[in-house]
């Protein structure tokens, strides 16, 4: 089961997250409280954090702290619009996804269900690195390329 934490101070968002069906959403006012909540969720191997956007430098510090202290965390940034520089900065510090800060209960529920259905893929960091590093060209293809290249050079040379 995936745990859900809301990190922010918006009362309307807190109210909407209370009505997510079948989920207990923990509330945290600062990133250190959110890190403590992450550790207290012993039954949840993986955690989704809905992070309310604030000042960029403070957000980057908080997101980096959460990433270092909990390995199986999926961070969704609650925001309206992001400029190109902001998008790049937030992605580099560890944001996984975004959602409109005025999203409805249904939108939040859809996002949580989407992540839950893909839990094995999204939270398994080893899958991504192994799939990229393990690709190899088949030996027969490499031999064919070399032989065909040599024949082409001989035939086409003046």
Secondary structure by P-SEA (a helix, b strand, c coil): cbbbbbccccaaaaaaaaaccccbbbbbccaaaaaaaaaacccccbbbbbcccccaaaaaaaaaaaaaaccbbbbbbbcccccaaaaaaaaaacccccccccccaaaaaaaaaaaaaaccccccaaaaaaaaaaccccaaaaaaaaaaaaaaaaaacc
